[in-house]
Amino acid sequence: MWTRQFFGTDFYHLVAAFIVYSILGWFVESVYMSVCNRRLTNRGFSFCPFCPIYGFGGILGFMILRPLMTDVIKLYVCGAIIATVFEYFVAVLMNRLFGEVWWDYHDKPFNYKGVICLESTIAWGFYAVIIVRFLHAKVIGFVDSINPAMGIQVIKIIFVIVTVDYVYHLVKAFGVDVEEYRKKAVAIYRDIRTKW
């Protein structure tokens, strides 16, 4: 499974790069928003330093925009447009699923419904150039510096942690009483333990 090829890259490198971009995206956005808010700000959905929108954006952006690597202007313009469209559709999906969007550009000039804005579009273009021309090669180099067997184990551990974290927060977002289920799980665990 890990060696299967997708768009010229094996599954292992795609998943590892997805994780790196998800963590880097969380870090960059959290630092930026912390500076803007003048206090520490976690821009993720959960406790983990992980924003999958950046993982998908980094991987898909690189795959789509790679043919434009040598033309910086086209790369910038296409990257800005594609990322803005992606951000818009993610906002529409979030609004349908959760009834809200987890960012708000209403205070930004040239925004559309508070979910996309000119400032972000300009930034997405720069991110596209950085990812396609410089960063992706560094990410792949970092992945290659790790023994693949160990890398696969780290990927599995990260996905278990992120999955548990996201399921917990999704359940809370949909209004389920998490504490009640936690108490039931602890009671079941204690019951099983006493029987053994």
C-alpha positions in Angstrom: 0.0 0.0 0.0 2.7 2.5 1.0 4.6 2.1 -2.3 1.5 2.5 -4.6 2.0 5.4 -7.0 -0.4 8.4 -7.2 0.3 11.2 -9.6 4.0 10.2 -9.7 4.5 10.0 -6.0 4.2 7.0 -3.7 1.5 6.9 -1.0 4.1 7.0 1.8 5.5 10.3 0.6 2.0 11.8 -0.1 0.8 10.9 3.4 4.0 12.1 5.1 3.9 15.4 3.2 0.2 15.8 4.1 1.1 15.6 7.7 4.0 18.0 7.4 1.9 20.6 5.6 -0.9 20.1 8.1 1.5 20.9 11.0 3.3 23.7 9.2 0.0 25.3 8.2 -1.2 25.2 11.8 2.0 26.7 13.0 2.2 29.5 10.4 -1.5 30.5 10.9 -1.3 30.2 14.7 1.8 32.4 14.9 0.2 35.0 12.5 -3.1 35.1 14.4 -1.2 35.2 17.8 0.6 38.3 16.5 -2.6 39.8 15.2 -4.5 39.1 18.4 -1.6 39.9 20.7 -2.2 36.6 22.6 -1.6 33.0 21.9 -4.1 31.7 19.4 -4.7 28.1 18.4 -6.0 28.2 14.9 -6.8 24.5 14.8 -10.1 22.7 15.3 -8.7 20.5 18.0 -6.0 20.2 20.6 -3.5 18.8 18.1 -1.2 21.2 16.1 -2.8 20.0 12.9 -4.9 21.7 10.2 -5.8 19.2 7.4 -6.9 22.0 5.1 -3.2 22.9 4.7 -2.3 19.3 4.2 -4.8 18.9 1.4 -4.0 22.4 0.1 -0.2 21.7 0.1 -0.4 18.3 -1.6 -3.2 19.2 -4.1 -1.7 22.6 -4.8 1.7 21.0 -5.6 0.2 18.3 -7.9 -1.9 20.8 -9.8 0.6 23.6 -10.0 3.8 21.6 -10.6 3.6 22.0 -14.4 3.8 25.8 -13.8 7.0 25.6 -11.7 9.1 27.5 -14.3 6.6 30.4 -14.8 6.4 32.3 -11.6 3.7 34.7 -12.7 1.4 31.9 -13.9 2.2 29.9 -10.8 1.3 32.8 -8.6 -1.9 33.7 -10.3 -3.2 30.2 -10.6 -2.1 29.4 -7.1 -4.0 32.4 -5.7 -7.2 31.6 -7.7 -7.2 27.8 -7.0 -6.5 28.3 -3.2 -9.2 31.0 -3.0 -11.8 28.7 -4.7 -10.7 25.8 -2.4 -11.1 28.0 0.7 -14.5 29.1 -0.5 -15.8 25.5 -1.0 -14.3 24.4 2.3 -16.3 27.3 3.9 -19.5 26.2 2.2 -19.0 22.6 3.3 -18.3 23.7 6.9 -21.3 25.9 6.9 -23.5 23.0 5.8 -22.0 20.6 8.3 -21.6 22.8 11.4 -23.7 25.8 10.7 -20.6 28.0 10.9 -17.2 28.8 9.4 -14.1 28.8 11.6 -12.7 32.0 10.1 -14.1 35.4 9.5 -12.9 37.9 7.0 -15.8 40.4 7.4 -13.3 43.0 8.8 -11.0 42.6 5.8 -11.4 44.8 2.7 -12.6 43.2 -0.5 -14.1 40.2 1.2 -16.9 38.0 0.0 -19.4 36.8 2.7 -16.5 36.9 5.2 -15.1 33.6 3.9 -12.7 34.8 1.2 -10.8 38.1 0.9 -8.3 39.8 -1.3 -5.6 39.7 1.5 -5.8 35.9 1.7 -5.9 35.5 -2.1 -2.7 37.5 -2.4 -1.1 35.4 0.4 -2.2 32.1 -1.3 -0.4 33.1 -4.4 2.9 33.6 -2.5 2.3 30.3 -0.7 1.8 28.5 -4.0 5.2 29.9 -5.3 6.9 28.9 -2.0 5.5 25.4 -1.9 6.0 24.5 -5.6 9.4 26.1 -6.1 11.1 25.6 -2.7 9.2 24.0 0.1 7.9 20.7 -1.4 11.5 19.6 -2.2 12.5 20.3 1.4 9.5 18.4 2.7 10.3 15.4 0.6 13.9 15.6 1.6 12.9 15.6 5.3 10.6 12.6 4.7 13.5 10.8 2.9 15.8 11.5 5.9 13.6 9.3 8.1 13.8 5.5 7.8 10.6 4.5 6.0 9.7 1.7 8.5 10.0 4.2 11.4 8.2 6.9 9.2 5.2 4.6 8.7 4.9 3.9 12.4 5.1 7.7 13.2 2.4 8.3 10.5 0.1 5.7 12.1 0.6 7.1 15.6 -0.1 10.7 14.4 -3.3 9.6 12.6 -4.5 7.7 15.7 -3.9 10.8 17.9 -5.5 13.2 15.3 -8.4 10.9 14.7 -9.3 10.6 18.4 -8.9 14.3 18.8 -11.0 15.2 15.8 -13.7 12.7 16.7 -13.9 14.1 20.2 -14.3 17.7 18.8 -16.7 16.7 16.1 -18.9 15.0 18.6 -18.8 18.1 20.7 -19.5 20.3 17.7 -22.6 18.3 16.9 -23.9 18.8 20.4 -23.4 15.3 21.8 -22.7 15.2 25.6 -19.1 14.0 25.5 -18.8 13.9 29.3 -21.7 11.5 29.6 -20.1 9.1 27.2 -16.7 9.5 28.9 -18.3 8.5 32.2 -20.0 5.5 30.7 -16.7 4.4 29.1 -14.9 4.7 32.5 -17.7 2.8 34.2 -17.5 0.0 31.6 -13.7 -0.1 31.9 -13.9 -0.3 35.8 -16.6 -3.0 35.5 -14.4 -5.1 33.2 -11.4 -4.6 35.4 -13.2 -5.7 38.6 -14.4 -8.9 36.8 -10.8 -9.8 35.8 
